[in-house]
Each structure stands twice: as C-alpha cells, then as structure tokens.
C-alpha cells in the first residue's frame, strides 16, 4: 500500500484503487482554497497513474464534507475573490466528471452544500446509515454550486431538485438511496469494507469501456458550462446582503432575517 499526504489531503493506493481523503476533520472537511487545490492536484495524479483503476473519495472524521468554509466566505471582499473561490471548488467536481476512471464517494457523515454535490459528481455513492445529505445553500442566501444545478435535476427530476434546493430538506442515507442518489447503505463498521469491495470490483473492469460510458453519461462540456454560470451568479450572491446575513446568522447561531 502506498500512502502520501498533502496538508489537507491524504492519498493511499491499495488493490488497484486510490483512496483520497479530505483531511480537515476539525472543520468537517469544509472546502478551503487550499483543500480544493490539494484535491485537484491529487486527482490529477490519480488520472496519470495507470495503476489506479478506480478512485474512492471520502472525508476524515465524522463528516464527508460540510461544503464551503463559511469563515472563508465571510472574508471575501469582492466579486472577483468570490468567483475565484467558487471556481476552486467547482474544479474538484470537474476533475471527477472529466476523469476516465470510476469514482466512488464514501459518505461517512454529513454531505452538505458543495459536499453533497461532490458526492453526486462521483459515479457511485456508498453511505453510512448515519449519513445526512442537504443542499443547505439557500439557508445562507446562495444557489447550489459545484455543479449541483446540473447534477441534481438529472438525478431526481426538476421538481424534487427544487424542493431539495429551496426548502432545503435534509435526506437520510435511506431516503437518498430511495431517490437513486446513493448506491449502497451500510453500518459504520461495514462502510469501508463495502466501499473497498465496490472499488476493487470496478478496478477489475475494462478501463476503456468504463471511460467511454462516463463520457456519454457525464457530458463534461455541458457540466463545465453550468459551472461557469454558477460561478458568476454565486459570486454576485456572496457579495449581496442575503448571503452576508445568512452567514452571520449561522456563525452567531441565530435565525437569519432575510
């Protein structure tokens, strides 16, 4: 087994699969620019390595990924800074969508906001019974990003996507599975084993055929165009009053007044 780590990303190789772990457990693996850059670098290495036949994406600690880092959001001072930050997170999802290799998200806890959408960008999702999925963006005055506006309606239909984005409702692992968002649900103790078995199975499949299947299904060009549109709108919203109130209310643990 080969293991290396950047500051906020851990990379392991075993049984033909790469395991990429977001490693900010104290912040529920919320996405900083540094974490996103580390992920893009690591996923590029996975793509180059012919020995990697499948990739597992997961989070350290009790969460998969809590989405954008709110302290980072609160510190953004201009639309240009906001757009650059949103673009860094979108680049991770784009790397997954563009990849010729199958991806499995191992969701070990909360998958919120961009974290939910990173899981959706993967080809398979294995979730702990304790996992929770929520879009969460509208609670802080934002739209879905990281490709959520492209991915979610395609998976659950426009009506359910609007419900999950606008209200926004939280799904249990079983509820997400019933909607087709989760491939397998397991107890905490069995999650890694179940995920490893799926990754090993994928690693034995014909790589060219799997790559072509992904190309047809993922439509990376349309996905990238959707990301660019999200970046522009999200940057405007981040700099607007609704987002500032939503973030302040969350950090102050009070109800927002929109």
Helices and strands as residue ranges (DSSP letters): E 2-5, E 9-14, E 17-22, G 25-27, H 33-48, E 54-59, E 63-65, H 70-75, H 79-98, E 102-107, E 110-112, H 114-121, E 124-128, E 132-134, G 137-140, H 148-156, H 158-166, E 170-172, H 173-178, E 184-186, H 188-203, H 207-218, H 220-238, H 241-251
